[in-house]
Amino acid sequence: MNFLFSIFDRKRAFRETGELSLALPALPRPTLEEIQERYPSIRSIERDTSPEHPVTLVLVTLLRPKELLVVNPEYDRRLARLRSSLLGYQHLHWLLEYQAELPSLMALFGKVHIDFPGIRVVHKNGILLAPSCLPSVGGRWYGDWSLGSGFPDGRVAVARTL
């Protein structure tokens, strides 16, 4: 029985958390130049599969029950099943711009951080990064780059097409 459960569990590499559901408008993917205006240390875009049409953002966790963290390359393997649904840079920056008008997002402030791995960029030192939405001093979310979460408070932003 445990063997069958582990097979099922491997196929289900994520689970929706039910913490957030937001309608987002159609948003174009950023160019490298647009990213570098804000983040000059970004050298290139490795890939961007984030949707450009209107979507409903939901949060998922890549942690299986009883896991405390998941690290690369397992984090990337689990993300692969979601590749066409992963939200990216443009979605993060839309949320940051309108965060004061989004009480459901603000209710998560200080409780989670959210990755937007629909885009993967290369830092000038060669490290692969994805945008993240992190709580900041002053009660506002801010955007930064991360190696990918995989901790209990880490979430992944996806379009609801699960």
Chimera marker file (.cmm) of the C-alpha trace (Angstrom):
<marker_set name="trace">
<marker id="1" x="0.000" y="0.000" z="0.000" r="1" g="1" b="0" radius="0.5"/>
<marker id="2" x="2.814" y="2.450" z="0.832" r="1" g="1" b="0" radius="0.5"/>
<marker id="3" x="4.389" y="1.650" z="-2.527" r="1" g="1" b="0" radius="0.5"/>
<marker id="4" x="1.165" y="2.585" z="-4.373" r="1" g="1" b="0" radius="0.5"/>
<marker id="5" x="0.849" y="5.785" z="-2.355" r="1" g="1" b="0" radius="0.5"/>
<marker id="6" x="4.431" y="6.792" z="-3.195" r="1" g="1" b="0" radius="0.5"/>
<marker id="7" x="3.759" y="6.273" z="-6.923" r="1" g="1" b="0" radius="0.5"/>
<marker id="8" x="0.622" y="8.427" z="-6.738" r="1" g="1" b="0" radius="0.5"/>
<marker id="9" x="2.437" y="11.036" z="-4.665" r="1" g="1" b="0" radius="0.5"/>
<marker id="10" x="5.264" y="11.307" z="-7.233" r="1" g="1" b="0" radius="0.5"/>
<marker id="11" x="2.754" y="11.962" z="-10.010" r="1" g="1" b="0" radius="0.5"/>
<marker id="12" x="1.114" y="14.734" z="-7.993" r="1" g="1" b="0" radius="0.5"/>
<marker id="13" x="4.145" y="17.021" z="-7.682" r="1" g="1" b="0" radius="0.5"/>
<marker id="14" x="2.123" y="19.934" z="-6.299" r="1" g="1" b="0" radius="0.5"/>
<marker id="15" x="-1.068" y="20.770" z="-4.466" r="1" g="1" b="0" radius="0.5"/>
<marker id="16" x="-3.202" y="23.895" z="-4.525" r="1" g="1" b="0" radius="0.5"/>
<marker id="17" x="-3.206" y="25.631" z="-1.139" r="1" g="1" b="0" radius="0.5"/>
<marker id="18" x="-6.557" y="27.444" z="-1.383" r="1" g="1" b="0" radius="0.5"/>
<marker id="19" x="-4.981" y="30.571" z="0.124" r="1" g="1" b="0" radius="0.5"/>
<marker id="20" x="-5.419" y="32.913" z="-2.829" r="1" g="1" b="0" radius="0.5"/>
<marker id="21" x="-7.367" y="33.230" z="-6.070" r="1" g="1" b="0" radius="0.5"/>
<marker id="22" x="-7.020" y="36.444" z="-8.082" r="1" g="1" b="0" radius="0.5"/>
<marker id="23" x="-8.058" y="37.379" z="-11.616" r="1" g="1" b="0" radius="0.5"/>
<marker id="24" x="-5.162" y="38.950" z="-13.522" r="1" g="1" b="0" radius="0.5"/>
<marker id="25" x="-5.413" y="40.756" z="-16.862" r="1" g="1" b="0" radius="0.5"/>
<marker id="26" x="-3.523" y="39.880" z="-20.024" r="1" g="1" b="0" radius="0.5"/>
<marker id="27" x="0.086" y="40.929" z="-19.470" r="1" g="1" b="0" radius="0.5"/>
<marker id="28" x="2.919" y="40.815" z="-22.033" r="1" g="1" b="0" radius="0.5"/>
<marker id="29" x="6.169" y="39.042" z="-21.247" r="1" g="1" b="0" radius="0.5"/>
<marker id="30" x="9.009" y="41.421" z="-20.444" r="1" g="1" b="0" radius="0.5"/>
<marker id="31" x="11.975" y="41.998" z="-22.706" r="1" g="1" b="0" radius="0.5"/>
<marker id="32" x="15.494" y="41.604" z="-21.378" r="1" g="1" b="0" radius="0.5"/>
<marker id="33" x="15.928" y="45.377" z="-21.621" r="1" g="1" b="0" radius="0.5"/>
<marker id="34" x="12.846" y="45.980" z="-19.441" r="1" g="1" b="0" radius="0.5"/>
<marker id="35" x="14.165" y="43.608" z="-16.800" r="1" g="1" b="0" radius="0.5"/>
<marker id="36" x="17.651" y="45.132" z="-16.909" r="1" g="1" b="0" radius="0.5"/>
<marker id="37" x="16.234" y="48.645" z="-16.374" r="1" g="1" b="0" radius="0.5"/>
<marker id="38" x="15.121" y="47.531" z="-12.921" r="1" g="1" b="0" radius="0.5"/>
<marker id="39" x="17.701" y="44.772" z="-12.336" r="1" g="1" b="0" radius="0.5"/>
<marker id="40" x="20.974" y="45.568" z="-14.171" r="1" g="1" b="0" radius="0.5"/>
<marker id="41" x="22.671" y="42.436" z="-12.796" r="1" g="1" b="0" radius="0.5"/>
<marker id="42" x="20.483" y="40.166" z="-14.967" r="1" g="1" b="0" radius="0.5"/>
<marker id="43" x="22.526" y="38.944" z="-17.958" r="1" g="1" b="0" radius="0.5"/>
<marker id="44" x="19.920" y="37.048" z="-19.998" r="1" g="1" b="0" radius="0.5"/>
<marker id="45" x="16.570" y="35.286" z="-20.027" r="1" g="1" b="0" radius="0.5"/>
<marker id="46" x="17.021" y="31.522" z="-20.008" r="1" g="1" b="0" radius="0.5"/>
<marker id="47" x="13.328" y="30.830" z="-20.701" r="1" g="1" b="0" radius="0.5"/>
<marker id="48" x="9.932" y="32.461" z="-20.315" r="1" g="1" b="0" radius="0.5"/>
<marker id="49" x="6.852" y="30.252" z="-20.592" r="1" g="1" b="0" radius="0.5"/>
<marker id="50" x="4.577" y="32.504" z="-18.542" r="1" g="1" b="0" radius="0.5"/>
<marker id="51" x="1.091" y="33.079" z="-20.009" r="1" g="1" b="0" radius="0.5"/>
<marker id="52" x="0.243" y="36.388" z="-21.651" r="1" g="1" b="0" radius="0.5"/>
<marker id="53" x="-3.550" y="35.967" z="-21.595" r="1" g="1" b="0" radius="0.5"/>
<marker id="54" x="-5.885" y="36.748" z="-18.651" r="1" g="1" b="0" radius="0.5"/>
<marker id="55" x="-5.525" y="34.155" z="-15.893" r="1" g="1" b="0" radius="0.5"/>
<marker id="56" x="-6.689" y="33.295" z="-12.413" r="1" g="1" b="0" radius="0.5"/>
<marker id="57" x="-3.703" y="33.186" z="-10.090" r="1" g="1" b="0" radius="0.5"/>
<marker id="58" x="-3.706" y="30.442" z="-7.466" r="1" g="1" b="0" radius="0.5"/>
<marker id="59" x="-0.963" y="29.258" z="-5.162" r="1" g="1" b="0" radius="0.5"/>
<marker id="60" x="0.480" y="25.782" z="-4.973" r="1" g="1" b="0" radius="0.5"/>
<marker id="61" x="3.057" y="24.146" z="-2.775" r="1" g="1" b="0" radius="0.5"/>
<marker id="62" x="5.589" y="21.678" z="-4.098" r="1" g="1" b="0" radius="0.5"/>
<marker id="63" x="5.995" y="20.099" z="-0.679" r="1" g="1" b="0" radius="0.5"/>
<marker id="64" x="4.503" y="16.682" z="-0.127" r="1" g="1" b="0" radius="0.5"/>
<marker id="65" x="2.849" y="15.897" z="3.207" r="1" g="1" b="0" radius="0.5"/>
<marker id="66" x="5.426" y="15.758" z="6.015" r="1" g="1" b="0" radius="0.5"/>
<marker id="67" x="8.194" y="17.326" z="3.867" r="1" g="1" b="0" radius="0.5"/>
<marker id="68" x="9.915" y="20.359" z="5.338" r="1" g="1" b="0" radius="0.5"/>
<marker id="69" x="11.771" y="21.412" z="2.197" r="1" g="1" b="0" radius="0.5"/>
<marker id="70" x="12.568" y="20.434" z="-1.338" r="1" g="1" b="0" radius="0.5"/>
<marker id="71" x="15.797" y="21.534" z="-3.017" r="1" g="1" b="0" radius="0.5"/>
<marker id="72" x="17.058" y="21.600" z="-6.591" r="1" g="1" b="0" radius="0.5"/>
<marker id="73" x="17.076" y="19.604" z="-8.783" r="1" g="1" b="0" radius="0.5"/>
<marker id="74" x="13.914" y="18.060" z="-7.259" r="1" g="1" b="0" radius="0.5"/>
<marker id="75" x="12.283" y="21.522" z="-7.057" r="1" g="1" b="0" radius="0.5"/>
<marker id="76" x="12.759" y="21.921" z="-10.826" r="1" g="1" b="0" radius="0.5"/>
<marker id="77" x="11.474" y="18.399" z="-11.530" r="1" g="1" b="0" radius="0.5"/>
<marker id="78" x="8.266" y="19.150" z="-9.675" r="1" g="1" b="0" radius="0.5"/>
<marker id="79" x="7.894" y="22.489" z="-11.442" r="1" g="1" b="0" radius="0.5"/>
<marker id="80" x="8.205" y="20.791" z="-14.843" r="1" g="1" b="0" radius="0.5"/>
<marker id="81" x="4.662" y="19.418" z="-14.580" r="1" g="1" b="0" radius="0.5"/>
<marker id="82" x="3.389" y="22.980" z="-14.218" r="1" g="1" b="0" radius="0.5"/>
<marker id="83" x="5.585" y="24.625" z="-16.866" r="1" g="1" b="0" radius="0.5"/>
<marker id="84" x="2.758" y="25.970" z="-19.076" r="1" g="1" b="0" radius="0.5"/>
<marker id="85" x="0.872" y="27.340" z="-16.046" r="1" g="1" b="0" radius="0.5"/>
<marker id="86" x="3.706" y="29.040" z="-14.152" r="1" g="1" b="0" radius="0.5"/>
<marker id="87" x="3.313" y="32.783" z="-13.754" r="1" g="1" b="0" radius="0.5"/>
<marker id="88" x="6.237" y="35.127" z="-14.293" r="1" g="1" b="0" radius="0.5"/>
<marker id="89" x="7.793" y="38.555" z="-13.962" r="1" g="1" b="0" radius="0.5"/>
<marker id="90" x="4.867" y="40.520" z="-15.405" r="1" g="1" b="0" radius="0.5"/>
<marker id="91" x="2.415" y="38.877" z="-12.985" r="1" g="1" b="0" radius="0.5"/>
<marker id="92" x="4.614" y="39.619" z="-9.990" r="1" g="1" b="0" radius="0.5"/>
<marker id="93" x="4.951" y="43.281" z="-10.913" r="1" g="1" b="0" radius="0.5"/>
<marker id="94" x="1.206" y="43.627" z="-11.509" r="1" g="1" b="0" radius="0.5"/>
<marker id="95" x="0.595" y="42.274" z="-7.979" r="1" g="1" b="0" radius="0.5"/>
<marker id="96" x="3.174" y="44.650" z="-6.529" r="1" g="1" b="0" radius="0.5"/>
<marker id="97" x="1.540" y="47.614" z="-8.262" r="1" g="1" b="0" radius="0.5"/>
<marker id="98" x="-1.979" y="46.751" z="-7.062" r="1" g="1" b="0" radius="0.5"/>
<marker id="99" x="-1.202" y="45.107" z="-3.712" r="1" g="1" b="0" radius="0.5"/>
<marker id="100" x="-2.972" y="47.802" z="-1.665" r="1" g="1" b="0" radius="0.5"/>
<marker id="101" x="-6.195" y="46.931" z="-3.512" r="1" g="1" b="0" radius="0.5"/>
<marker id="102" x="-5.841" y="43.176" z="-2.921" r="1" g="1" b="0" radius="0.5"/>
<marker id="103" x="-6.868" y="42.295" z="0.650" r="1" g="1" b="0" radius="0.5"/>
<marker id="104" x="-6.555" y="38.551" z="-0.024" r="1" g="1" b="0" radius="0.5"/>
<marker id="105" x="-2.898" y="39.046" z="-1.003" r="1" g="1" b="0" radius="0.5"/>
<marker id="106" x="-2.234" y="41.317" z="1.966" r="1" g="1" b="0" radius="0.5"/>
<marker id="107" x="-3.750" y="38.710" z="4.314" r="1" g="1" b="0" radius="0.5"/>
<marker id="108" x="-0.794" y="36.461" z="3.417" r="1" g="1" b="0" radius="0.5"/>
<marker id="109" x="1.769" y="39.165" z="4.210" r="1" g="1" b="0" radius="0.5"/>
<marker id="110" x="4.469" y="37.842" z="6.533" r="1" g="1" b="0" radius="0.5"/>
<marker id="111" x="3.151" y="34.280" z="6.277" r="1" g="1" b="0" radius="0.5"/>
<marker id="112" x="4.464" y="33.157" z="2.879" r="1" g="1" b="0" radius="0.5"/>
<marker id="113" x="6.688" y="34.142" z="0.019" r="1" g="1" b="0" radius="0.5"/>
<marker id="114" x="5.636" y="33.487" z="-3.566" r="1" g="1" b="0" radius="0.5"/>
<marker id="115" x="7.790" y="32.363" z="-6.490" r="1" g="1" b="0" radius="0.5"/>
<marker id="116" x="6.944" y="33.255" z="-10.094" r="1" g="1" b="0" radius="0.5"/>
<marker id="117" x="9.097" y="30.709" z="-11.973" r="1" g="1" b="0" radius="0.5"/>
<marker id="118" x="7.399" y="31.078" z="-15.363" r="1" g="1" b="0" radius="0.5"/>
<marker id="119" x="10.531" y="33.026" z="-16.254" r="1" g="1" b="0" radius="0.5"/>
<marker id="120" x="14.069" y="31.974" z="-15.450" r="1" g="1" b="0" radius="0.5"/>
<marker id="121" x="16.877" y="34.488" z="-15.821" r="1" g="1" b="0" radius="0.5"/>
<marker id="122" x="20.656" y="34.259" z="-15.639" r="1" g="1" b="0" radius="0.5"/>
<marker id="123" x="22.411" y="36.529" z="-13.151" r="1" g="1" b="0" radius="0.5"/>
<marker id="124" x="25.752" y="38.060" z="-14.169" r="1" g="1" b="0" radius="0.5"/>
<marker id="125" x="27.495" y="35.457" z="-11.975" r="1" g="1" b="0" radius="0.5"/>
<marker id="126" x="25.791" y="32.616" z="-13.912" r="1" g="1" b="0" radius="0.5"/>
<marker id="127" x="23.209" y="31.616" z="-11.291" r="1" g="1" b="0" radius="0.5"/>
<marker id="128" x="19.670" y="30.847" z="-12.518" r="1" g="1" b="0" radius="0.5"/>
<marker id="129" x="16.995" y="32.885" z="-10.748" r="1" g="1" b="0" radius="0.5"/>
<marker id="130" x="13.219" y="33.343" z="-10.753" r="1" g="1" b="0" radius="0.5"/>
<marker id="131" x="11.234" y="36.328" z="-9.456" r="1" g="1" b="0" radius="0.5"/>
<marker id="132" x="9.804" y="36.154" z="-5.944" r="1" g="1" b="0" radius="0.5"/>
<marker id="133" x="7.296" y="38.196" z="-3.978" r="1" g="1" b="0" radius="0.5"/>
<marker id="134" x="8.585" y="38.751" z="-0.457" r="1" g="1" b="0" radius="0.5"/>
<marker id="135" x="7.269" y="40.617" z="2.587" r="1" g="1" b="0" radius="0.5"/>
<marker id="136" x="9.174" y="43.778" z="3.381" r="1" g="1" b="0" radius="0.5"/>
<marker id="137" x="9.605" y="46.243" z="6.212" r="1" g="1" b="0" radius="0.5"/>
<marker id="138" x="6.759" y="48.735" z="6.095" r="1" g="1" b="0" radius="0.5"/>
<marker id="139" x="4.005" y="46.221" z="5.437" r="1" g="1" b="0" radius="0.5"/>
<marker id="140" x="4.401" y="45.999" z="1.665" r="1" g="1" b="0" radius="0.5"/>
<marker id="141" x="5.417" y="43.175" z="-0.645" r="1" g="1" b="0" radius="0.5"/>
<marker id="142" x="8.475" y="43.682" z="-2.821" r="1" g="1" b="0" radius="0.5"/>
<marker id="143" x="9.959" y="41.809" z="-5.759" r="1" g="1" b="0" radius="0.5"/>
<marker id="144" x="13.350" y="40.155" z="-5.816" r="1" g="1" b="0" radius="0.5"/>
<marker id="145" x="15.054" y="37.133" z="-7.364" r="1" g="1" b="0" radius="0.5"/>
<marker id="146" x="15.462" y="33.748" z="-5.750" r="1" g="1" b="0" radius="0.5"/>
<marker id="147" x="16.866" y="30.310" z="-6.429" r="1" g="1" b="0" radius="0.5"/>
<marker id="148" x="13.408" y="28.831" z="-5.851" r="1" g="1" b="0" radius="0.5"/>
<marker id="149" x="11.682" y="28.137" z="-2.604" r="1" g="1" b="0" radius="0.5"/>
<marker id="150" x="10.969" y="24.726" z="-1.324" r="1" g="1" b="0" radius="0.5"/>
<marker id="151" x="10.263" y="25.557" z="2.273" r="1" g="1" b="0" radius="0.5"/>
<marker id="152" x="7.000" y="25.449" z="4.247" r="1" g="1" b="0" radius="0.5"/>
<marker id="153" x="6.312" y="29.150" z="3.664" r="1" g="1" b="0" radius="0.5"/>
<marker id="154" x="7.152" y="29.062" z="-0.058" r="1" g="1" b="0" radius="0.5"/>
<marker id="155" x="4.411" y="29.057" z="-2.671" r="1" g="1" b="0" radius="0.5"/>
<marker id="156" x="4.423" y="28.953" z="-6.455" r="1" g="1" b="0" radius="0.5"/>
<marker id="157" x="2.099" y="31.230" z="-8.458" r="1" g="1" b="0" radius="0.5"/>
<marker id="158" x="0.282" y="29.386" z="-11.239" r="1" g="1" b="0" radius="0.5"/>
<marker id="159" x="-2.606" y="30.015" z="-13.612" r="1" g="1" b="0" radius="0.5"/>
<marker id="160" x="-5.603" y="27.894" z="-12.733" r="1" g="1" b="0" radius="0.5"/>
<marker id="161" x="-5.447" y="25.302" z="-15.467" r="1" g="1" b="0" radius="0.5"/>
<marker id="162" x="-4.424" y="22.537" z="-13.132" r="1" g="1" b="0" radius="0.5"/>
<link id1="1" id2="2" r="1" g="1" b="0" radius="0.2"/>
<link id1="2" id2="3" r="1" g="1" b="0" radius="0.2"/>
<link id1="3" id2="4" r="1" g="1" b="0" radius="0.2"/>
<link id1="4" id2="5" r="1" g="1" b="0" radius="0.2"/>
<link id1="5" id2="6" r="1" g="1" b="0" radius="0.2"/>
<link id1="6" id2="7" r="1" g="1" b="0" radius="0.2"/>
<link id1="7" id2="8" r="1" g="1" b="0" radius="0.2"/>
<link id1="8" id2="9" r="1" g="1" b="0" radius="0.2"/>
<link id1="9" id2="10" r="1" g="1" b="0" radius="0.2"/>
<link id1="10" id2="11" r="1" g="1" b="0" radius="0.2"/>
<link id1="11" id2="12" r="1" g="1" b="0" radius="0.2"/>
<link id1="12" id2="13" r="1" g="1" b="0" radius="0.2"/>
<link id1="13" id2="14" r="1" g="1" b="0" radius="0.2"/>
<link id1="14" id2="15" r="1" g="1" b="0" radius="0.2"/>
<link id1="15" id2="16" r="1" g="1" b="0" radius="0.2"/>
<link id1="16" id2="17" r="1" g="1" b="0" radius="0.2"/>
<link id1="17" id2="18" r="1" g="1" b="0" radius="0.2"/>
<link id1="18" id2="19" r="1" g="1" b="0" radius="0.2"/>
<link id1="19" id2="20" r="1" g="1" b="0" radius="0.2"/>
<link id1="20" id2="21" r="1" g="1" b="0" radius="0.2"/>
<link id1="21" id2="22" r="1" g="1" b="0" radius="0.2"/>
<link id1="22" id2="23" r="1" g="1" b="0" radius="0.2"/>
<link id1="23" id2="24" r="1" g="1" b="0" radius="0.2"/>
<link id1="24" id2="25" r="1" g="1" b="0" radius="0.2"/>
<link id1="25" id2="26" r="1" g="1" b="0" radius="0.2"/>
<link id1="26" id2="27" r="1" g="1" b="0" radius="0.2"/>
<link id1="27" id2="28" r="1" g="1" b="0" radius="0.2"/>
<link id1="28" id2="29" r="1" g="1" b="0" radius="0.2"/>
<link id1="29" id2="30" r="1" g="1" b="0" radius="0.2"/>
<link id1="30" id2="31" r="1" g="1" b="0" radius="0.2"/>
<link id1="31" id2="32" r="1" g="1" b="0" radius="0.2"/>
<link id1="32" id2="33" r="1" g="1" b="0" radius="0.2"/>
<link id1="33" id2="34" r="1" g="1" b="0" radius="0.2"/>
<link id1="34" id2="35" r="1" g="1" b="0" radius="0.2"/>
<link id1="35" id2="36" r="1" g="1" b="0" radius="0.2"/>
<link id1="36" id2="37" r="1" g="1" b="0" radius="0.2"/>
<link id1="37" id2="38" r="1" g="1" b="0" radius="0.2"/>
<link id1="38" id2="39" r="1" g="1" b="0" radius="0.2"/>
<link id1="39" id2="40" r="1" g="1" b="0" radius="0.2"/>
<link id1="40" id2="41" r="1" g="1" b="0" radius="0.2"/>
<link id1="41" id2="42" r="1" g="1" b="0" radius="0.2"/>
<link id1="42" id2="43" r="1" g="1" b="0" radius="0.2"/>
<link id1="43" id2="44" r="1" g="1" b="0" radius="0.2"/>
<link id1="44" id2="45" r="1" g="1" b="0" radius="0.2"/>
<link id1="45" id2="46" r="1" g="1" b="0" radius="0.2"/>
<link id1="46" id2="47" r="1" g="1" b="0" radius="0.2"/>
<link id1="47" id2="48" r="1" g="1" b="0" radius="0.2"/>
<link id1="48" id2="49" r="1" g="1" b="0" radius="0.2"/>
<link id1="49" id2="50" r="1" g="1" b="0" radius="0.2"/>
<link id1="50" id2="51" r="1" g="1" b="0" radius="0.2"/>
<link id1="51" id2="52" r="1" g="1" b="0" radius="0.2"/>
<link id1="52" id2="53" r="1" g="1" b="0" radius="0.2"/>
<link id1="53" id2="54" r="1" g="1" b="0" radius="0.2"/>
<link id1="54" id2="55" r="1" g="1" b="0" radius="0.2"/>
<link id1="55" id2="56" r="1" g="1" b="0" radius="0.2"/>
<link id1="56" id2="57" r="1" g="1" b="0" radius="0.2"/>
<link id1="57" id2="58" r="1" g="1" b="0" radius="0.2"/>
<link id1="58" id2="59" r="1" g="1" b="0" radius="0.2"/>
<link id1="59" id2="60" r="1" g="1" b="0" radius="0.2"/>
<link id1="60" id2="61" r="1" g="1" b="0" radius="0.2"/>
<link id1="61" id2="62" r="1" g="1" b="0" radius="0.2"/>
<link id1="62" id2="63" r="1" g="1" b="0" radius="0.2"/>
<link id1="63" id2="64" r="1" g="1" b="0" radius="0.2"/>
<link id1="64" id2="65" r="1" g="1" b="0" radius="0.2"/>
<link id1="65" id2="66" r="1" g="1" b="0" radius="0.2"/>
<link id1="66" id2="67" r="1" g="1" b="0" radius="0.2"/>
<link id1="67" id2="68" r="1" g="1" b="0" radius="0.2"/>
<link id1="68" id2="69" r="1" g="1" b="0" radius="0.2"/>
<link id1="69" id2="70" r="1" g="1" b="0" radius="0.2"/>
<link id1="70" id2="71" r="1" g="1" b="0" radius="0.2"/>
<link id1="71" id2="72" r="1" g="1" b="0" radius="0.2"/>
<link id1="72" id2="73" r="1" g="1" b="0" radius="0.2"/>
<link id1="73" id2="74" r="1" g="1" b="0" radius="0.2"/>
<link id1="74" id2="75" r="1" g="1" b="0" radius="0.2"/>
<link id1="75" id2="76" r="1" g="1" b="0" radius="0.2"/>
<link id1="76" id2="77" r="1" g="1" b="0" radius="0.2"/>
<link id1="77" id2="78" r="1" g="1" b="0" radius="0.2"/>
<link id1="78" id2="79" r="1" g="1" b="0" radius="0.2"/>
<link id1="79" id2="80" r="1" g="1" b="0" radius="0.2"/>
<link id1="80" id2="81" r="1" g="1" b="0" radius="0.2"/>
<link id1="81" id2="82" r="1" g="1" b="0" radius="0.2"/>
<link id1="82" id2="83" r="1" g="1" b="0" radius="0.2"/>
<link id1="83" id2="84" r="1" g="1" b="0" radius="0.2"/>
<link id1="84" id2="85" r="1" g="1" b="0" radius="0.2"/>
<link id1="85" id2="86" r="1" g="1" b="0" radius="0.2"/>
<link id1="86" id2="87" r="1" g="1" b="0" radius="0.2"/>
<link id1="87" id2="88" r="1" g="1" b="0" radius="0.2"/>
<link id1="88" id2="89" r="1" g="1" b="0" radius="0.2"/>
<link id1="89" id2="90" r="1" g="1" b="0" radius="0.2"/>
<link id1="90" id2="91" r="1" g="1" b="0" radius="0.2"/>
<link id1="91" id2="92" r="1" g="1" b="0" radius="0.2"/>
<link id1="92" id2="93" r="1" g="1" b="0" radius="0.2"/>
<link id1="93" id2="94" r="1" g="1" b="0" radius="0.2"/>
<link id1="94" id2="95" r="1" g="1" b="0" radius="0.2"/>
<link id1="95" id2="96" r="1" g="1" b="0" radius="0.2"/>
<link id1="96" id2="97" r="1" g="1" b="0" radius="0.2"/>
<link id1="97" id2="98" r="1" g="1" b="0" radius="0.2"/>
<link id1="98" id2="99" r="1" g="1" b="0" radius="0.2"/>
<link id1="99" id2="100" r="1" g="1" b="0" radius="0.2"/>
<link id1="100" id2="101" r="1" g="1" b="0" radius="0.2"/>
<link id1="101" id2="102" r="1" g="1" b="0" radius="0.2"/>
<link id1="102" id2="103" r="1" g="1" b="0" radius="0.2"/>
<link id1="103" id2="104" r="1" g="1" b="0" radius="0.2"/>
<link id1="104" id2="105" r="1" g="1" b="0" radius="0.2"/>
<link id1="105" id2="106" r="1" g="1" b="0" radius="0.2"/>
<link id1="106" id2="107" r="1" g="1" b="0" radius="0.2"/>
<link id1="107" id2="108" r="1" g="1" b="0" radius="0.2"/>
<link id1="108" id2="109" r="1" g="1" b="0" radius="0.2"/>
<link id1="109" id2="110" r="1" g="1" b="0" radius="0.2"/>
<link id1="110" id2="111" r="1" g="1" b="0" radius="0.2"/>
<link id1="111" id2="112" r="1" g="1" b="0" radius="0.2"/>
<link id1="112" id2="113" r="1" g="1" b="0" radius="0.2"/>
<link id1="113" id2="114" r="1" g="1" b="0" radius="0.2"/>
<link id1="114" id2="115" r="1" g="1" b="0" radius="0.2"/>
<link id1="115" id2="116" r="1" g="1" b="0" radius="0.2"/>
<link id1="116" id2="117" r="1" g="1" b="0" radius="0.2"/>
<link id1="117" id2="118" r="1" g="1" b="0" radius="0.2"/>
<link id1="118" id2="119" r="1" g="1" b="0" radius="0.2"/>
<link id1="119" id2="120" r="1" g="1" b="0" radius="0.2"/>
<link id1="120" id2="121" r="1" g="1" b="0" radius="0.2"/>
<link id1="121" id2="122" r="1" g="1" b="0" radius="0.2"/>
<link id1="122" id2="123" r="1" g="1" b="0" radius="0.2"/>
<link id1="123" id2="124" r="1" g="1" b="0" radius="0.2"/>
<link id1="124" id2="125" r="1" g="1" b="0" radius="0.2"/>
<link id1="125" id2="126" r="1" g="1" b="0" radius="0.2"/>
<link id1="126" id2="127" r="1" g="1" b="0" radius="0.2"/>
<link id1="127" id2="128" r="1" g="1" b="0" radius="0.2"/>
<link id1="128" id2="129" r="1" g="1" b="0" radius="0.2"/>
<link id1="129" id2="130" r="1" g="1" b="0" radius="0.2"/>
<link id1="130" id2="131" r="1" g="1" b="0" radius="0.2"/>
<link id1="131" id2="132" r="1" g="1" b="0" radius="0.2"/>
<link id1="132" id2="133" r="1" g="1" b="0" radius="0.2"/>
<link id1="133" id2="134" r="1" g="1" b="0" radius="0.2"/>
<link id1="134" id2="135" r="1" g="1" b="0" radius="0.2"/>
<link id1="135" id2="136" r="1" g="1" b="0" radius="0.2"/>
<link id1="136" id2="137" r="1" g="1" b="0" radius="0.2"/>
<link id1="137" id2="138" r="1" g="1" b="0" radius="0.2"/>
<link id1="138" id2="139" r="1" g="1" b="0" radius="0.2"/>
<link id1="139" id2="140" r="1" g="1" b="0" radius="0.2"/>
<link id1="140" id2="141" r="1" g="1" b="0" radius="0.2"/>
<link id1="141" id2="142" r="1" g="1" b="0" radius="0.2"/>
<link id1="142" id2="143" r="1" g="1" b="0" radius="0.2"/>
<link id1="143" id2="144" r="1" g="1" b="0" radius="0.2"/>
<link id1="144" id2="145" r="1" g="1" b="0" radius="0.2"/>
<link id1="145" id2="146" r="1" g="1" b="0" radius="0.2"/>
<link id1="146" id2="147" r="1" g="1" b="0" radius="0.2"/>
<link id1="147" id2="148" r="1" g="1" b="0" radius="0.2"/>
<link id1="148" id2="149" r="1" g="1" b="0" radius="0.2"/>
<link id1="149" id2="150" r="1" g="1" b="0" radius="0.2"/>
<link id1="150" id2="151" r="1" g="1" b="0" radius="0.2"/>
<link id1="151" id2="152" r="1" g="1" b="0" radius="0.2"/>
<link id1="152" id2="153" r="1" g="1" b="0" radius="0.2"/>
<link id1="153" id2="154" r="1" g="1" b="0" radius="0.2"/>
<link id1="154" id2="155" r="1" g="1" b="0" radius="0.2"/>
<link id1="155" id2="156" r="1" g="1" b="0" radius="0.2"/>
<link id1="156" id2="157" r="1" g="1" b="0" radius="0.2"/>
<link id1="157" id2="158" r="1" g="1" b="0" radius="0.2"/>
<link id1="158" id2="159" r="1" g="1" b="0" radius="0.2"/>
<link id1="159" id2="160" r="1" g="1" b="0" radius="0.2"/>
<link id1="160" id2="161" r="1" g="1" b="0" radius="0.2"/>
<link id1="161" id2="162" r="1" g="1" b="0" radius="0.2"/>
</marker_set>
